[in-house]
């Protein structure tokens, strides 16, 4: 696509994404206009279309990028004991979520605003991540270190619990990240029948 004269694609494109993410997370996708995004970036509204086809494509791109970053960052070692892998997942998920809280919020709250094709694509990425946790839980059940009735439901419950930390955590608050990880790990151990 052609870009606006005087703009620099390597600067303007990322600025559009950054400001759109912040605006969508704070005001909601439906409430944010392309004009608001353009004003935050410091360009004319028409200039946005040199970088993105439309607001829907921008939302889908933000959600897909977040899920891809999450998948790329997660590492599991199936050779390790299931409980150790589960602890790694717990601590990873909390840290990643806190480092990307706007993207996490958007991922959960704005999935409903995607077109069916975009929705399907993002849900498929989410399912890959959820499956990574479910595999750990199933391995724990098989090894006898975890006791749970439904690994899939437990997966969904644990991810919801771990992601919820983004709703209340504040940097510099009463609990630091290490302590939060320790407490949540204790909760998860109990939830999977490891205690």
KOLMAR-328831 format. One record per residue (C-alpha): residue in three letters; x, y, z. Coordinates in pm, whole numbers, plus 50000, padded with zeros to 5 digits. Each point is the difference from the previous one (the first is absolute). Example, Ala and Ser with C-alpha at 12.3 -4.5 7.8 and 13.67 -1.06 7.14 Angstrom:
BEGIN
ALA512304955050780SER501375034449934
END
This chain:
BEGIN
UNK500005000050000UNK501135035449939UNK500985019650307UNK499415036250086UNK502715023649878UNK502305009250285UNK499014970150213UNK502414972150080UNK498464965549979UNK502384985450259UNK498805026150251UNK496405007249904UNK498894963749962UNK501114989650350UNK498575032450145UNK496614991949852UNK500084965650162UNK501205013450337UNK497415027650022UNK497184978249869UNK500824973450260UNK499945025750280UNK496785016649878UNK498204966949942UNK501054987150344UNK498895031650182UNK496875010249808UNK498924968449820UNK500284991549633UNK496505012049910UNK500515034050167UNK503265008349824UNK499935016649659UNK502685000349735UNK500175037750053UNK500924994550366UNK502744976149904UNK501325024249738UNK499975028850250UNK501934979250253UNK502594991549735UNK500125035649866UNK498874993449644UNK496875006749798UNK497334972850019UNK500394992349630UNK503694992950052UNK499144969650213UNK498734981949694UNK503505000649854UNK500934976450282UNK496854980150077UNK496924990549797UNK497475008350274UNK499354999250375UNK498964963349995UNK503274989949836UNK501885020050262UNK498204982550287UNK500564965849846UNK503685008049945UNK500455011250360UNK498354968550137UNK501884977049764UNK503335016550082UNK499344996350372UNK499164963249970UNK502974993449773UNK502345018050242UNK498594979150285UNK500474967549809UNK503515009849891UNK501045008750355UNK498644968450170UNK502444971350038UNK499244965750144UNK502354971150062UNK498034967349996UNK503024982350155UNK499435018650328UNK497534988150266UNK496465012349935UNK499835020150323UNK503165018949915UNK498645007249651UNK496745011850152UNK501825023650234UNK501925013549701UNK496735005949817UNK498455018050300UNK502935023650044UNK500385005849626UNK496325007949951UNK499895024750287UNK503165018149889UNK499015001149634UNK496515012150085UNK501295027850226UNK502535010849738UNK497245001849735UNK496945009450203UNK498345021749731UNK500384972449742UNK498674974250247UNK496985021750076UNK499345005149631UNK500394963049932UNK497274991150247UNK497615029249968UNK500045007149628UNK499984965249851UNK496255004749963UNK500545029149758UNK501874979549742UNK498454989149673UNK499384962249982UNK503164993549796UNK502195020650231UNK498354984750305UNK500714964949873UNK503675008249939UNK500565015250346UNK498104972250179UNK502204974349824UNK503105017350140UNK498475001550347UNK499214963049983UNK503654992249919UNK501055017950319UNK497274983950209UNK501004966049865UNK503565005750122UNK498675002350356UNK497574971249951UNK502864977349889UNK501865007950324UNK496894992150205UNK499414967249817UNK503644990450052UNK499575007850370UNK496944977650023UNK501814972149813UNK503035002550230UNK497755000250309UNK501265033850123UNK496725017749924UNK496424990250074UNK497275017449803UNK496754989849837UNK500095019749676UNK503335012649861UNK498335022249737UNK497755017650250UNK502895003150246UNK502075015749722UNK497355026549937UNK499555007050372UNK503735003350064UNK500585023449707UNK497095021950111UNK501375001250354UNK503555007849890UNK498915026449750UNK497855016650266UNK503145013550167UNK500035027549735UNK496755013950144UNK501445008950339UNK503804999649994UNK501755033550034UNK503775004249975UNK501375010350339UNK497014985650185UNK499954977950307UNK501134968849812UNK502824998149750UNK499864976849701UNK502084972950165UNK497664998450299UNK496935000149776UNK501504971249802UNK500654981050323UNK496435004850124UNK498434991249666UNK502214969349973UNK498654988550335UNK496455005649878UNK500644980949678UNK501634970850185UNK496854996950208UNK497765003149695UNK501714970749826UNK500044978150309UNK503765001450044UNK499895008850370
END
